[in-house]
């Protein structure tokens, strides 16, 4: 794990990168839709995001797309007491 100032950078996160999103009408069996709605609710996603997630997983598992690596930057609390001692000595 590398530290970038007050940000902690981790680079072990694989994602599927899309350039643009396009609207597409979808006809779907009502039982399949109901199952997707339940699954989306369990995963705290919208139904649209859940359908896209499932499609992505299928594309990856069948070798139709490649995964790319993305760096995720997280904000981390900083212990300011370490830095405050340095500034008082000047």
Secondary structure as a PSIPRED ss2 file (coil, helix, strand):
# PSIPRED VFORMAT (PSIPRED V4.0)

   1 X C   1.000  0.000  0.000
   2 X E   0.000  0.000  1.000
   3 X E   0.000  0.000  1.000
   4 X E   0.000  0.000  1.000
   5 X C   1.000  0.000  0.000
   6 X C   1.000  0.000  0.000
   7 X E   0.000  0.000  1.000
   8 X E   0.000  0.000  1.000
   9 X E   0.000  0.000  1.000
  10 X E   0.000  0.000  1.000
  11 X E   0.000  0.000  1.000
  12 X E   0.000  0.000  1.000
  13 X E   0.000  0.000  1.000
  14 X E   0.000  0.000  1.000
  15 X E   0.000  0.000  1.000
  16 X C   1.000  0.000  0.000
  17 X C   1.000  0.000  0.000
  18 X C   1.000  0.000  0.000
  19 X C   1.000  0.000  0.000
  20 X C   1.000  0.000  0.000
  21 X C   1.000  0.000  0.000
  22 X C   1.000  0.000  0.000
  23 X C   1.000  0.000  0.000
  24 X C   1.000  0.000  0.000
  25 X C   1.000  0.000  0.000
  26 X C   1.000  0.000  0.000
  27 X C   1.000  0.000  0.000
  28 X C   1.000  0.000  0.000
  29 X C   1.000  0.000  0.000
  30 X H   0.000  1.000  0.000
  31 X H   0.000  1.000  0.000
  32 X H   0.000  1.000  0.000
  33 X H   0.000  1.000  0.000
  34 X H   0.000  1.000  0.000
  35 X H   0.000  1.000  0.000
  36 X H   0.000  1.000  0.000
  37 X H   0.000  1.000  0.000
  38 X H   0.000  1.000  0.000
  39 X H   0.000  1.000  0.000
  40 X H   0.000  1.000  0.000
  41 X H   0.000  1.000  0.000
  42 X H   0.000  1.000  0.000
  43 X C   1.000  0.000  0.000
  44 X C   1.000  0.000  0.000
  45 X C   1.000  0.000  0.000
  46 X C   1.000  0.000  0.000
  47 X H   0.000  1.000  0.000
  48 X H   0.000  1.000  0.000
  49 X H   0.000  1.000  0.000
  50 X H   0.000  1.000  0.000
  51 X H   0.000  1.000  0.000
  52 X H   0.000  1.000  0.000
  53 X H   0.000  1.000  0.000
  54 X H   0.000  1.000  0.000
  55 X H   0.000  1.000  0.000
  56 X H   0.000  1.000  0.000
  57 X H   0.000  1.000  0.000
  58 X H   0.000  1.000  0.000
  59 X H   0.000  1.000  0.000
  60 X H   0.000  1.000  0.000
  61 X H   0.000  1.000  0.000
  62 X C   1.000  0.000  0.000
  63 X C   1.000  0.000  0.000
  64 X C   1.000  0.000  0.000
  65 X C   1.000  0.000  0.000
  66 X C   1.000  0.000  0.000
  67 X C   1.000  0.000  0.000
  68 X E   0.000  0.000  1.000
  69 X E   0.000  0.000  1.000
  70 X E   0.000  0.000  1.000
  71 X E   0.000  0.000  1.000
  72 X E   0.000  0.000  1.000
  73 X E   0.000  0.000  1.000
  74 X E   0.000  0.000  1.000
  75 X E   0.000  0.000  1.000
  76 X C   1.000  0.000  0.000
  77 X C   1.000  0.000  0.000
  78 X C   1.000  0.000  0.000
  79 X C   1.000  0.000  0.000
  80 X H   0.000  1.000  0.000
  81 X H   0.000  1.000  0.000
  82 X H   0.000  1.000  0.000
  83 X H   0.000  1.000  0.000
  84 X H   0.000  1.000  0.000
  85 X H   0.000  1.000  0.000
  86 X H   0.000  1.000  0.000
  87 X H   0.000  1.000  0.000
  88 X H   0.000  1.000  0.000
  89 X C   1.000  0.000  0.000
  90 X C   1.000  0.000  0.000
